[in-house]
Amino acid sequence: MKSICFVTNYKKTYFFDAIGKEIQSQGGKVYWIVLNNMLYNYLLPTYGAESLLLVNKEQGSFPNGKVGEYKLNELVSVDRALKYYGEWSYDFLRNIQKPIYDFISSNKISYVFGETTYAHEVMLCRMLKDKKELNCKYLHPQTIRIPGYHFTFLEDEFQSEIFEGVKFDTYEDGFVIQVQRPTESVVNENRVKKSMNVLSKLKRSTRFFTQKNMELDDPSISPTNLKGRLNKGLSEEWNRLTYLS
């Protein structure tokens, strides 16, 4: 069985973890690239330190040689957190390249599964396409619209290339696929509606002032100064309102 690796990404981490435990129970080897200490400590008892690579703010501040050019200006400018960190953002993306390369190489990892949301994820996708000698693919699991209740694995940051190993369902001639609203759209709408009740707003306000559940060593977390958090919070509230309008 091939060795695989997951990249932590907030709540998606727990979904990946459930899959990882099942793979591990069947004799597979599972590795992780981890963005903060909280998730590192959560995953440690199950997978062991040798299977985890921590690339938080502290680790990403240690100088390391880069392994390629991956348009870091482009990545930083659109990243929801790194764009606020100035020159350190570029240092971080350069410094994590070699440790990740060595981690994948030494453990002979064949597939890395992750999102394409943050700069480090997109950079990793680009790096694995560039470094053919690693013989490793970056795959992004994603739901598809037609037919509904299906998902696939995408190979590129633009979500346009379906992994060649995916097997599609076959349908008999004359079978009609029902066009329906994307499942993710329904889930998001329900989530936003729930977030607009008084209790949810109170919880968000409490978290804003206490900084509860904010992993400050995570590079995908925006800077914690009051002005930055206020701007981000107001922007999110506006997005919730306009999403439902």
Secondary structure, 3 states (H helix, E strand, C coil): CCEEEEECCCCHHHHHHHHHHHHHHCCCCEEEEECCHHHHHHHHHHHCHHHEEECCCCHHHCCCCCCCCCCHHHHHHHCCCHHHCCHHHHHHHHHCHHHHHHHHHHCCEEEEECCCCCHHHHHHHHHHHHCHHHCCEEEEEEEECCCCCEEEEECCCCCCCECCCCCCCCCCCCCCCCCCCCHHHHHHHHHHHHHCCHHHHHHHHHHHHHCCCCCCCCCCCCCCCHHHHHHHHHHHHHHHHHHHC
